Amino acid sequence: MVNVPKIPELSVTNLLADVVRDAKLKKYLPDLIDSEGRIKTISRQFLFNIINSLKPEFFPQNIAGLMKSRKEDQAEKNKTFIEVKSHIYDLIMNS
């Protein structure tokens, strides 16, 4: 059993669109397209266990990439700069 943190990018809704097009994964899942062409819902745990069984690198790579991206975004938000006018900069450098 795989335990994936609840990350919006790795939601069942987001993954199902890709899973429906993946022939390897489709073989192990029930028919996910209803008679009207819409994607059906499926148990999160079941779907994630299938993905993890067939593509064990998928979740670790994606979670690491998402966490790195979030940290970089947060670091970018936390950056604060002080604007120093050129005459003040010259004064500081010459003192």
C-alpha positions as CSV (number, residue, x, y, z in Angstrom):
1,M,0.0,0.0,0.0
2,V,1.3,3.4,-0.9
3,N,0.6,6.4,1.3
4,V,0.6,9.6,-0.9
5,P,0.1,13.0,0.9
6,K,-2.9,14.9,-0.3
7,I,-1.4,17.3,-2.8
8,P,-3.8,19.0,-5.2
9,E,-1.5,18.2,-8.2
10,L,-1.7,14.5,-7.4
11,S,-5.4,14.3,-7.0
12,V,-7.5,11.5,-8.5
13,T,-9.1,14.0,-10.8
14,N,-5.8,15.2,-12.1
15,L,-4.3,11.7,-12.5
16,L,-7.3,10.1,-14.1
17,A,-7.0,12.1,-17.3
18,D,-3.4,10.7,-17.8
19,V,-4.3,7.2,-16.6
20,V,-7.1,6.9,-19.2
21,R,-4.5,7.4,-21.9
22,D,-1.9,5.0,-20.4
23,A,-2.3,1.5,-21.9
24,K,-0.1,-0.1,-19.3
25,L,-2.3,1.3,-16.4
26,K,-5.6,0.8,-18.2
27,K,-5.2,-2.9,-18.3
28,Y,-5.4,-3.1,-14.5
29,L,-8.3,-0.7,-14.0
30,P,-12.0,-0.9,-14.6
31,D,-13.5,0.9,-17.6
32,L,-13.1,4.6,-16.6
33,I,-15.1,6.1,-19.4
34,D,-18.9,6.1,-19.0
35,S,-21.4,5.8,-21.8
36,E,-21.5,9.6,-22.2
37,G,-17.7,9.9,-22.6
38,R,-17.0,11.3,-19.1
39,I,-14.3,9.9,-16.8
40,K,-15.8,8.0,-13.8
41,T,-14.4,8.3,-10.3
42,I,-12.4,5.6,-8.7
43,S,-11.0,4.9,-5.2
44,R,-8.0,7.0,-4.5
45,Q,-6.2,4.2,-2.6
46,F,-6.9,1.7,-5.3
47,L,-5.8,4.0,-8.1
48,F,-2.6,5.0,-6.3
49,N,-1.7,1.4,-5.5
50,I,-2.1,0.4,-9.1
51,I,0.1,3.4,-10.3
52,N,2.7,2.6,-7.6
53,S,2.8,-1.1,-8.5
54,L,3.3,-0.5,-12.2
55,K,5.4,2.7,-11.9
56,P,7.1,2.7,-8.5
57,E,9.2,5.8,-9.4
58,F,6.1,8.0,-10.2
59,F,5.1,9.2,-6.8
60,P,8.6,9.7,-5.2
61,Q,9.7,11.7,-8.3
62,N,6.5,13.8,-8.5
63,I,6.3,14.5,-4.8
64,A,10.0,15.5,-4.7
65,G,9.5,17.8,-7.7
66,L,6.4,19.4,-6.3
67,M,8.0,20.0,-2.9
68,K,11.1,21.5,-4.5
69,S,8.9,23.7,-6.6
70,R,6.8,24.8,-3.6
71,K,10.0,25.6,-1.6
72,E,11.4,27.7,-4.5
73,D,8.1,29.5,-4.8
74,Q,8.0,30.2,-1.1
75,A,11.6,31.4,-1.1
76,E,10.9,33.7,-4.0
77,K,7.9,35.2,-2.1
78,N,10.1,35.7,1.0
79,K,12.8,37.6,-0.8
80,T,12.8,41.2,0.2
81,F,15.1,43.7,-1.3
82,I,16.1,47.2,-0.3
83,E,16.4,49.6,-3.1
84,V,19.5,51.8,-2.7
85,K,19.8,54.9,-4.9
86,S,23.1,55.2,-6.7
87,H,24.2,58.3,-4.7
88,I,23.6,56.5,-1.4
89,Y,25.4,53.4,-2.7
90,D,28.4,55.5,-3.7
91,L,28.4,57.1,-0.3
92,I,28.4,53.8,1.4
93,M,31.1,52.4,-0.8
94,N,33.3,55.4,-0.3
95,S,33.1,55.6,3.5
